[in-house]
Amino acid sequence: MKISEAFDFYANCEILAVGGSLNTCDAYKYAAKAFIRAWGDIKIEEITVRMTREFSCSFQKDHSTSTVRNYTTCLRAVLALCETNGFEVVNPKLIRPPKPTKTTPAYVSEHEINRLITAANTPRRGYPAINRLRNVLIIKMLYATGLRVGELVRLNIGDIHNREFTVIGKSKEPRTCYITAEIEELIKEYIDKRSDSNRALFVSSQTGGQRISKKTVQLMFRKVRKKAGIRDVHPHTMRHSFCTKLLEEGVDIRDAAELMGHQSWNTTKIYTHIRNARLKNIYDKAMKGD
């Protein structure tokens, strides 16, 4: 069985068959592509521990440790399923993902957000004005809602009522999101200028008005950040920046967790660099009066 076939087998048996999300399927699809690029679409039985270690060392040069961990974990799960079904594969337990690194979530300031928006709104030959409007709206909406890119591209026009909507996140629990009056007006302007009849909130003119894909949004960010002169910003950076903004403005961590869709406050506590900075300012002001 080839790598591509093994990953498809896993997706069908262990994800789709039990009602798993398409996002999970995508994660395994991206992992399969990474391994196939490195080794070719070889038989799953040919994979060795040494190959996986060399992959981890090489792949980490251009990708985060968390990405390598995720891909390696996907491979282990696929190998375990193959082993259960009688294929002679390497022992999955011998394949060890790299240790996680503790990192502070990357975020951008409002000034940098404005630079991104300016870059996205700059006219360029052959690129329709409606696409520029869409891109500006996407940046602003991600920053103002904390949406994951997968949640954003699944939104439909009819989902938003009275400046709020509900999404189903990674936890499969619904959460309510809100938009500003400015974003509400931008959405109306964008929809009025569209000529398609797609119910999707965001569409791509390159595909004849079909729903925009995560890949298109990610590609847009790469182009816009380069034009804005900002080295490393992605759609998910907007989510980190949203939470950072909430805590900077003094929003209680419990409320921030709810707006982010975190099931545990511990997840939100990764943003303590913001809370700690704010507490230090409060401390400094208090001690000055001593």
C-alpha positions in Angstrom: 0.0 0.0 0.0 1.4 3.4 -1.0 1.6 6.3 1.4 -1.2 8.1 -0.4 -3.4 5.1 -0.2 -2.6 4.5 3.5 -3.5 8.0 4.4 -6.8 7.8 2.4 -7.5 4.5 4.2 -7.0 6.2 7.5 -9.2 9.2 6.6 -12.0 6.9 5.5 -11.8 4.5 8.4 -10.8 6.6 11.4 -12.1 10.2 10.6 -15.0 10.2 8.2 -16.5 7.0 9.4 -16.8 8.3 12.9 -18.0 11.8 12.0 -14.7 13.5 12.2 -14.2 17.0 10.8 -13.0 17.9 7.3 -10.3 20.0 9.0 -8.8 16.8 10.5 -8.9 15.2 7.1 -7.1 18.2 5.7 -4.4 17.8 8.4 -3.7 14.3 7.3 -3.8 15.3 3.6 -1.1 17.9 4.2 1.0 15.5 6.2 0.8 12.9 3.4 1.9 15.5 0.8 4.9 16.4 3.0 6.0 12.8 3.3 5.4 12.1 -0.4 7.5 15.2 -1.4 10.3 14.0 0.8 10.3 10.3 -0.1 8.0 9.8 -3.1 4.8 7.9 -3.0 6.6 4.7 -1.8 5.0 1.8 -0.1 4.1 2.4 3.6 6.0 -0.8 4.4 9.3 0.8 3.2 9.2 3.6 5.8 12.0 3.3 8.4 12.7 5.1 11.7 15.8 6.6 10.2 13.7 8.1 7.3 11.4 9.8 9.8 14.2 11.2 11.8 15.9 12.6 8.7 12.5 14.1 7.7 12.1 15.8 11.1 15.6 17.4 10.9 15.2 18.5 7.3 11.6 19.7 7.6 12.2 21.8 10.7 14.6 24.1 8.8 11.6 25.7 7.0 8.7 24.8 9.3 7.7 25.1 12.9 8.3 22.3 15.4 4.6 22.0 16.0 4.0 21.3 12.3 6.6 18.6 12.3 5.0 17.2 15.5 1.6 17.2 13.9 2.8 15.5 10.7 4.7 12.9 12.6 1.8 12.1 14.9 -0.4 11.7 11.8 2.1 9.2 10.3 2.2 7.2 13.6 -1.6 6.9 13.6 -1.6 5.8 10.0 1.1 3.2 10.6 -0.8 1.9 13.7 -3.9 1.4 11.6 -1.9 -0.4 8.9 -0.2 -2.6 11.5 -3.7 -3.5 12.9 -4.8 -4.5 9.5 -1.9 -6.9 8.9 0.6 -4.8 7.0 4.3 -5.3 8.0 5.2 -1.7 8.9 7.8 -0.2 11.2 6.6 -0.1 14.9 4.8 3.2 15.2 6.0 3.6 18.8 9.6 3.9 17.6 8.7 7.0 15.6 8.9 9.9 18.1 7.7 13.4 17.3 10.1 16.2 18.2 9.6 17.7 21.7 7.3 20.7 21.8 8.8 24.1 22.2 7.3 26.6 24.5 6.7 29.7 22.5 4.8 33.0 23.0 2.0 33.4 20.5 3.0 35.7 17.6 0.8 38.7 17.2 0.8 42.0 15.4 0.1 45.5 16.6 -2.8 47.7 15.3 -0.2 49.7 13.4 0.9 46.6 11.6 -2.7 45.6 11.0 -3.2 49.0 9.3 -0.1 48.4 7.1 -1.5 45.1 6.0 -4.8 46.7 5.2 -3.1 49.4 3.2 -1.1 46.8 1.3 -4.2 44.8 0.6 -6.0 47.8 -0.7 -3.3 49.0 -3.0 -4.4 48.8 -6.7 -2.4 46.5 -9.0 -2.8 45.8 -12.6 -5.0 42.9 -13.5 -6.4 42.5 -9.9 -10.1 43.4 -9.6 -11.1 46.1 -7.0 -13.7 43.7 -5.6 -10.8 41.3 -4.7 -9.0 44.1 -2.8 -12.2 44.9 -0.9 -12.6 41.2 -0.1 -9.0 41.0 1.2 -9.4 44.0 3.3 -12.6 42.6 4.8 -10.9 39.3 5.5 -8.0 40.9 7.4 -10.4 43.1 9.4 -12.8 40.3 10.1 -10.1 37.9 11.3 -8.7 40.5 13.6 -12.1 41.5 15.0 -13.4 38.0 15.6 -10.6 35.7 16.3 -11.9 33.2 13.7 -9.7 30.4 12.5 -9.3 30.5 8.7 -11.3 27.3 8.3 -14.2 28.9 10.2 -13.9 32.0 8.1 -14.1 30.3 4.7 -17.1 28.2 5.8 -19.2 31.3 6.6 -22.3 31.9 4.5 -24.0 35.3 3.9 -27.1 34.2 5.8 -25.1 33.3 8.9 -24.8 36.8 10.2 -27.7 38.5 11.9 -27.6 41.7 14.0 -23.8 41.7 13.8 -23.3 38.2 15.3 -23.0 34.7 14.1 -22.3 31.2 15.4 -19.5 28.9 14.4 -18.5 25.3 15.3 -14.8 25.3 16.3 -12.3 22.6 16.9 -14.1 21.4 20.0 -17.3 21.0 18.0 -19.0 23.3 20.5 -20.8 26.3 19.0 -19.5 29.8 20.0 -21.0 33.2 19.2 -18.8 35.7 17.4 -19.5 39.4 16.9 -18.5 42.0 14.2 -18.2 45.7 14.4 -20.6 48.2 12.6 -17.7 49.0 10.2 -17.3 45.4 9.2 -21.1 45.0 8.8 -21.0 47.9 6.3 -18.0 46.4 4.4 -19.8 43.1 4.1 -22.9 44.9 2.6 -20.6 46.8 0.2 -18.8 43.6 -0.8 -22.0 41.6 -1.4 -23.6 44.4 -3.4 -20.6 44.5 -5.8 -20.6 40.7 -6.4 -22.2 39.3 -9.5 -22.4 35.6 -8.4 -25.2 33.9 -6.6 -23.1 31.8 -4.2 -24.3 31.8 -0.6 -20.7 31.8 0.6 -19.6 35.0 2.4 -16.2 35.0 0.6 -15.7 33.8 -3.0 -12.8 33.7 -5.4 -13.1 35.3 -8.8 -10.3 33.0 -10.0 -12.7 30.0 -9.6 -15.7 31.7 -11.2 -17.2 32.8 -7.9 -16.8 29.6 -5.9 -16.3 29.6 -2.2 -12.8 30.8 -1.3 -10.4 28.2 0.0 -8.1 28.3 3.0 -5.2 28.1 0.6 -6.3 31.2 -1.2 -6.5 33.1 2.0 -3.1 31.9 3.1 -1.6 32.9 -0.3 -3.2 36.3 0.0 -1.6 36.9 3.4 1.8 35.9 1.9 1.5 38.5 -0.8 0.1 41.2 1.4 2.7 40.8 4.2 5.5 41.0 1.7 4.1 44.2 0.2 3.6 45.6 3.8 7.1 44.7 4.7 6.0 42.5 7.6 8.1 39.4 7.9 5.9 36.7 9.4 2.2 37.1 9.6 -0.4 34.5 8.8 -4.2 34.2 9.0 -3.8 32.5 12.4 -1.7 35.4 13.6 -4.9 37.5 13.5 -6.5 35.1 16.0 -3.5 35.6 18.4 -3.7 39.4 17.8 -7.5 39.4 18.6 -6.9 37.7 22.0 -3.9 40.0 22.6 -6.1 43.0 22.0 -8.8 41.8 24.3 -6.4 41.3 27.2 -4.7 44.6 26.5 -8.1 46.3 26.9 -8.6 44.6 30.2 -11.1 41.9 29.1 -11.3 39.2 31.8 -9.5 36.1 30.8 -12.7 34.0 31.3 -14.5 36.2 28.8 -11.6 36.1 26.4 -11.6 32.3 26.6 -15.3 32.3 25.6 -14.8 34.6 22.7 -11.8 32.5 21.5 -13.8 29.3 21.9 -11.3 27.8 24.3 -12.6 24.9 26.4 -10.1 25.6 29.2 -8.7 28.8 30.6 -5.3 27.1 30.5 -5.3 27.5 26.7 -6.0 31.2 27.0 -3.2 31.5 29.6 -0.6 31.2 26.8 -1.3 34.9 26.4 0.0 35.7 29.9 2.8 37.8 28.3 0.1 40.4 27.8 -1.5 40.1 31.2 1.8 40.1 32.9 2.9 43.3 31.0 -0.4 45.0 32.1 0.0 43.9 35.7 3.6 45.2 35.7 2.3 48.6 34.5 -0.3 48.6 37.3 2.4 47.7 39.8 4.7 50.4 38.6 2.0 53.0 38.9 1.0 51.9 42.3 4.5 51.9 43.7 5.2 55.4 42.4 2.7 56.7 44.9 4.6 55.0 47.7 
